[in-house]
Amino acid sequence: MSEVPPFWKTKTLEAMTDSEWESLCDGCGRCCLHKLREEDTERLHHTEIACRLLNPATARCTDYANRKRRVPDCIRLTPKRLRSIDWLPPTCAYRLLAEGRDLPSWHPLVSGDPESVVRAGVSVRGRVISEREAGAHEDHIATWPGNWPRRAGTKPAIGSLQGSLP
């Protein structure tokens, strides 16, 4: 008897149900960190400053259902928006699948354990400060949010996943 492949290997991002789409988020919190973009060069800088709704101790949004109302510039990620967003972390499942890569072994959908993200060094848990305490964002530029953590292993190779974007 052959095993049924997981949905992210058989469906396009556009074809996923809302539940499947939401389950792709590994809960790392990296996308909830503030970014700075230089006006003249468009160069992107990540910071260690978390959105005011992100709990730094858990790396979870404290009001996910109402986040857009409470933080108007919060982005509701969609397959269409993925095409124009360049700031998602390299570990992000949405980005990985859009690039035609598979989910890494530490992703909760693969590992079955939400804590595997923390053990892999991907989570922002305990590594960030709240925007309410930060002061000048320029003083908190950090490279780690935009990098693939060593403990996370190698980035999945580009393959032929059906869930990739055109």
C-alpha positions in Angstrom: 0.0 0.0 0.0 1.5 3.3 -1.0 1.4 6.4 1.2 -0.5 9.4 0.1 1.8 12.4 -0.4 1.2 15.4 1.8 -0.9 18.2 0.4 2.0 20.6 0.0 3.6 18.2 -2.5 0.5 17.8 -4.6 -1.4 21.1 -4.5 -0.5 24.5 -5.8 -0.4 27.3 -3.2 -3.6 28.7 -4.9 -5.4 25.3 -4.6 -4.9 24.9 -0.9 -7.7 25.2 1.5 -7.6 28.0 4.1 -6.7 25.4 6.7 -3.9 23.9 4.6 -2.6 27.4 3.9 -2.6 28.5 7.5 -0.9 25.2 8.5 2.1 26.1 6.3 3.1 28.8 8.8 5.7 27.2 11.1 5.2 29.9 13.8 8.7 31.2 13.8 7.7 34.8 13.9 10.4 36.1 11.6 7.9 37.7 9.3 6.6 39.7 12.2 9.9 41.5 12.7 10.3 45.1 11.4 12.3 45.6 8.3 13.9 48.8 7.0 14.4 49.6 3.3 16.9 52.2 2.1 15.2 54.8 0.0 17.9 55.3 -2.5 19.1 51.7 -3.0 16.0 49.7 -2.0 18.4 47.5 0.2 16.5 45.6 2.8 17.6 45.4 6.4 16.1 43.1 9.0 15.8 44.1 12.6 15.3 42.3 15.9 12.2 44.4 16.6 9.0 42.5 16.9 5.5 43.8 15.9 3.7 45.0 19.0 1.3 42.1 18.7 4.0 39.4 18.7 4.8 37.9 22.1 8.6 37.7 22.3 8.4 34.8 24.7 6.2 32.6 22.5 6.8 34.0 19.0 3.0 34.0 18.5 0.7 36.8 17.6 -1.4 37.8 20.6 -4.4 38.8 18.4 -4.0 37.0 15.1 -7.7 37.2 14.2 -7.7 41.0 14.5 -4.1 41.7 13.6 -5.0 43.6 10.4 -7.4 45.9 12.3 -5.0 46.5 15.1 -1.9 46.8 12.9 -3.0 48.3 9.6 0.3 47.6 7.8 0.2 43.9 8.7 0.3 41.9 5.5 -2.2 39.2 4.8 -0.1 36.8 2.9 -1.7 35.3 -0.2 -0.3 33.3 -3.1 -0.6 36.4 -5.3 1.2 38.6 -2.9 4.0 36.1 -2.6 5.1 37.1 -6.1 5.9 40.6 -5.1 7.2 40.2 -1.5 11.0 40.0 -1.2 11.3 40.2 2.6 10.1 36.8 3.7 12.8 34.9 5.6 14.5 32.1 3.7 13.1 29.6 6.1 9.5 30.5 5.4 7.4 27.6 4.1 5.4 29.9 1.8 8.6 31.2 0.2 10.2 27.7 0.0 7.1 26.2 -1.7 6.9 29.2 -4.0 10.5 28.6 -5.0 9.8 24.9 -5.7 11.5 23.6 -2.6 10.2 21.2 -0.1 9.5 21.8 3.6 12.5 21.2 5.8 12.6 18.3 8.4 12.1 20.7 11.3 8.8 22.1 9.9 6.0 21.1 12.2 4.0 19.5 9.3 7.0 17.2 8.7 8.3 16.7 12.3 4.9 16.6 13.9 6.3 18.8 16.7 5.8 22.6 16.9 8.9 22.9 19.1 11.2 21.6 16.3 11.2 25.1 14.9 12.7 26.4 18.2 15.3 23.5 18.4 16.3 24.2 14.8 17.1 27.9 15.7 14.5 29.2 13.4 12.1 30.8 15.9 12.4 34.3 17.2 11.4 33.1 20.6 13.5 34.9 23.2 15.6 36.7 20.6 13.6 39.9 19.9 12.4 43.1 21.6 9.0 44.7 21.3 8.6 47.7 19.1 7.3 49.5 22.2 10.7 49.2 23.9 13.0 49.4 20.9 13.6 53.1 20.2 15.3 53.8 16.9 14.9 50.9 14.5 18.3 51.7 13.0 19.9 50.7 16.3 18.5 47.2 16.0 19.5 46.0 12.5 20.3 42.3 12.6 21.4 39.8 10.0 20.1 36.6 11.5 16.4 37.0 10.6 17.3 37.0 6.9 19.6 34.0 7.1 19.2 30.3 7.2 20.3 29.1 10.7 23.1 26.6 10.8 21.2 24.3 13.2 18.3 24.2 10.7 20.4 22.0 8.3 20.7 22.7 4.7 18.0 24.6 2.7 15.9 22.1 0.7 17.0 21.9 -2.9 14.8 23.3 -5.7 12.8 20.4 -7.0 9.6 19.8 -8.9 7.0 20.4 -6.3 3.6 21.1 -7.8 2.9 23.7 -5.1 5.4 26.2 -6.7 4.4 29.4 -8.2 4.8 30.0 -12.0 
